[in-house]
Amino acid sequence: MKLYVWMAVGGALGSLLRYLVDRAFAAAPGVFPWGTMTANIAGCFLLGWFTSRIIQRKAWPSMWEAVVGTGVIGAFTTFSTFSMETIQLIENGALPAAGIYVLVSAAGGLVTAGIGYRAGRRKN
């Protein structure tokens, strides 16, 4: 139970940080989403650094790895998880799987976002 509470705290912190980054780059609707892009790129760097420096070296107890990696950074940006998983597939020699993962995630995400968007705009 203790882990779940700390994960929730980490998630709250990550989402708050995401909001603050987004507000720092606040733009009018229809303008390039600098805040989202900044959070995604920063989150990718953070998760990459955290994975190689902390997780792979077993520098922290696994509970805190989960709180920071999944809770804080995961709530800050899920794009970082996608990017790090792709890097891990490449590092493990699974280049075709990495390519398929990127292609299906990007194309599938765009298609389903469009479907969801249109479904949400329906009157009935």
N, C-alpha and C positions, 0 to 999 in steps of 0.2 A: 504494500500500500504506500509505503514511504516513497518508492520510486515514482509512482503515479503522481503523487503530489508535486514532487520536484520536477517531473516532466511538464506538468501543467504550468508551474512557475516559469520554467524555461521557455515554454511555448508562448506564454503571455509576454515575457521579456522580448523574445524574438519578433513577435507581431507588433509590439510597441516600437521596436527599433525600425521595423519595416515601414511603419506609418510615419515615423519621424524623418526617415530618408525620403520617402515619397513627398512629404510636405516641404522638405527643403528644396525640392525641385518642382514644386507645384506649378502646373501649367493649365491653361485653358483647355477645355475639351477639344479634341481633334488635333492638338499639338503633340509633337513627339513625346512619348512617355519616358522622359529622362530619369525620373525617380525609380520606376520599375526596372529599367535597364541597369541603373546603378546598383540597386539592391541585388539584382540577379548576379551581376558580375562580381560584386563584393562578396556575396554569399558563396559563389563558386570558389573564389580565392580562399575564403575562411574555411570552408569544408575541406578543400585540398590540403591546406596547411595543417588543419586539425587532424586529418586522417594520417598524414605522414609523420607529424611531430608528436602527436599524443596517442592516437589509437594504435598505430603500428608498433610504436615503441613501448606500449603498455605503461605509459607514464602516469596514468590516472586509474583509479578504480573504474570498473566497467559501468557502474551506475552513473558516474559523473560524465563518462564518455557519452552515454545515452542522453543525459540531461542537456549537455552542451551541443552535441552533434545533431541529435534528432529534435530535441526541444527548442533550443535557442536558434541554431542555424537553420534547422528544418522549418521553423515557423517564419524565420526571416526570409527564406526563399526555398521553395521546393525545387527550383531550377538547379540549385547547387547539387542536390541529391542526384538528379538526372545526369548532370555533367560528371559527377564523381563516379557514378556507376558505369558510365560510358568509358571513362579513363580506366577503371578497373577491368572491364572487359578487354580493352586493348592491351593492357599490361599482362593479362592472362593469355594473350595470344588468340583471343576470340574476335578478331577483326570483323569477319562477316556478321557475327551476332551484334557487335557494336554498331555497325552500319545499319542493320535492320532495326535495332532499337532506336537509333536516332531518327531514321526515316519514318517508322511507324508512329513514334511518339510525336514528332513534329506534325506530320500530315494528319494523323489520327486526332491529335489535339486541336488542330485548326478546323478540321471537318466537324468534330463533335461540338466544339465551341460555337461554330456557325449554326448547327442544328439546334443546340440549346438556346442560342440567342433568338433564332426565329421562332422557336416554340414558345419562348417567354413573351414574345411580342404579339402572339395570337390573342384575339379577344376572348374566344371561348375555347 
